[in-house]
Amino acid sequence: MTVIKFPNTPANQMSNTAKLALEMEREKQAVEIFLNWRLNQDDWDTYNPTERDLEIVAMFGEVMNFVPIVAARLNSKLAEFICKLKVQYDPLEKQND
């Protein structure tokens, strides 16, 4: 990953920004590698993605590379997560007061 220094950016700000960008890129790559491994296992359906895994996929999913079966299984896990949220709280359901 290459970090580009924009004109008029203070050196200390560039340093902090570059460090953050590199840290986020490393975390994205780690999650990508882990999900490609974990969701390619026979017991993939028992895995529950962590909140951070979901955050990383939300931020970087379009540039992450997943093998086709892992991408399909990740879609299944994301849909499962959404369904669980809906069961926990459905704003369209009448609330008992």
N, C-alpha and C positions, 0 to 999 in steps of 0.2 A: 504494500500500500504506500502510495506517495502522498505526502502532505505538502500542499502548495502554500507558500507564504504570500499573502496579499499585501500590496503596497500600503504603507502607513500603519501596519499592524505592529504594535509594540512587541519587542523581542520576548518579554516575559509572558505576554498573552499568547503569542504564537506557541511558546513552549507548553503552556498549560492546555491549549486547544489541541495541539498535536498529540500530547500525552493522552488526552481524553479520547480522541479519534482512534488512536492505536489501541487503547484499552477496549473500546467498543468493538473494533474490528476483531480483536482476539476473542472476545466473548462471543461474537456472532459466529466465528469459525468454530469455536468449541461446541456451541449449541448445534450447529449444522452437522458436525462430525458425530456428536452424540446421538442426535435424532436419526441420522442415517443408519447408525449402528443399532440403536434400541428398537426402532420401528421395523427393522428387518429381521428381528428375532421371531421364533415361533410363538412366543408368549407376548407378542406386541400388544395385544388387547388388554393385558393386565396393567400396562404402564399408564400412569396418570401424569400428564405434563405438569411441570412446576409452573408457578405463576411467572417466574422469570423466563422460562422457555417460551411461554405464550407472548410475553412482552417483546422478546427478541424477534419472534416470528412476525409479530404485528409491525415492528419497526423495519425489519430487513427481509421479510419473506419473499419479496419480489426479486431480490438478488441472491437469495440462497439457492443452492443446488441440491435437490433431492432426487434420488433414483425414483422411477415411476411408482413402484409399489409403496415406497415410503411416503411419497407425496399423497397417494390415495389414502393410506392409513392415517396420515396426519390430518387430512380432511375429515376423516371419520372421527378422530379424537376431538377436533375442534367443534364439530357438530354436536358431539356428545356433551362437551363442556357447555355449549349454548343451551342445549336442552335442559341440563341440570340447573342453569341459571333461571330459565323460564319457570321451572317447577318451584324453585325457591321463592321467586317473586314475579308475579305477572300483574303489571299495572292495569291490565284490562279486566282482571278478575275483581268481583265485588269484595271489598274488604269488610270483615266483620268488626264492627266498632263496639 
